Structure formats: structure tokens, C-alpha cells
């Protein structure tokens, strides 16, 4: 298992949200007032930090 680095995890997962419609990654500090950069959808979710499968 690889070692975890706090700096790397913050860069990869910090302030990264995923569009619920087109799955585009969006980097923002305020997801409530942000729309997707690709499709304009306004519902974003936090990027998962754990593998689901």
C-alpha cells in the first residue's frame, strides 16, 4: 500500500467537486454558488476520497 501525503491529498481532493450530470471535475471553494464548467448544471458533489468498488 502506498504512503499517504497530506499535501498530495489536499491537491487532488481539496476544493474539487464533480458535476452530477456530466461528471466533470470542477475546482472551487464555494460549490453552492458555482455551476459546472462544461454543462452549466448547478448541482455538484464532493470528489470521493475512497474507492467505492
SEMIMI-122979 format. One line per field, with one value per residue (C-alpha): residue number from 1; residue in three letters; chain; z, x negated, y. Coordinates in Angstrom, 2 decimals. Example, Ala and Ser with C-alpha at 12.3 -4.5 7.8 and 13.67 -1.06 7.14 Angstrom:
<nodes>
n c(1, 2)
res c(ala, ser)
chain c(A, A)
z c(7.80, 7.14)
x c(-12.30, -13.67)
y c(-4.50, -1.06)
</nodes>
This chain:
<nodes>
n c(1, 2, 3, 4, 5, 6, 7, 8, 9, 10, 11, 12, 13, 14, 15, 16, 17, 18, 19, 20, 21, 22, 23, 24, 25, 26, 27, 28, 29, 30, 31, 32, 33, 34, 35, 36, 37, 38, 39, 40, 41, 42, 43, 44, 45, 46, 47, 48, 49, 50, 51, 52, 53)
res c(unk, unk, unk, unk, unk, unk, unk, unk, unk, unk, unk, unk, unk, unk, unk, unk, unk, unk, unk, unk, unk, unk, unk, unk, unk, unk, unk, unk, unk, unk, unk, unk, unk, unk, unk, unk, unk, unk, unk, unk, unk, unk, unk, unk, unk, unk, unk, unk, unk, unk, unk, unk, unk)
chain c(A, A, A, A, A, A, A, A, A, A, A, A, A, A, A, A, A, A, A, A, A, A, A, A, A, A, A, A, A, A, A, A, A, A, A, A, A, A, A, A, A, A, A, A, A, A, A, A, A, A, A, A, A)
z c(0.00, -0.89, 1.70, 2.14, 1.87, 3.23, 0.63, -2.25, -0.90, -0.48, -4.05, -5.52, -3.34, -1.79, -3.30, -6.08, -6.88, -9.53, -11.64, -11.03, -14.69, -16.77, -14.14, -14.98, -12.26, -11.03, -8.65, -6.47, -2.89, -2.94, -4.65, -3.67, -5.93, -8.74, -11.94, -13.93, -16.30, -19.09, -18.95, -16.61, -14.14, -10.62, -8.52, -7.60, -5.22, -3.35, -5.06, -3.35, -1.46, -1.21, -3.95, -3.98, -5.58)
x c(0.00, -1.30, -2.11, 0.30, -0.92, 1.28, 0.03, 0.85, 4.28, 5.14, 4.07, 6.03, 9.17, 9.26, 11.83, 12.62, 16.26, 17.86, 20.87, 23.81, 24.88, 21.69, 19.09, 16.74, 14.26, 14.63, 12.22, 14.00, 14.12, 17.88, 19.84, 23.25, 22.77, 20.87, 22.09, 20.38, 17.71, 18.86, 22.65, 23.76, 25.53, 25.58, 25.61, 22.07, 20.84, 17.54, 14.98, 14.81, 11.60, 12.16, 12.60, 16.22, 15.75)
y c(0.00, 3.42, 6.01, 8.93, 12.50, 15.29, 17.80, 15.48, 14.59, 18.27, 18.98, 16.06, 16.17, 19.65, 22.01, 19.52, 18.89, 16.66, 17.58, 15.25, 15.45, 15.16, 14.06, 16.92, 17.88, 21.46, 23.19, 25.74, 27.00, 27.68, 24.86, 26.27, 29.31, 27.57, 25.95, 23.21, 24.49, 22.15, 21.85, 24.65, 22.33, 23.74, 20.54, 19.48, 16.80, 16.46, 14.21, 10.80, 10.09, 6.33, 3.79, 2.63, -0.80)
</nodes>
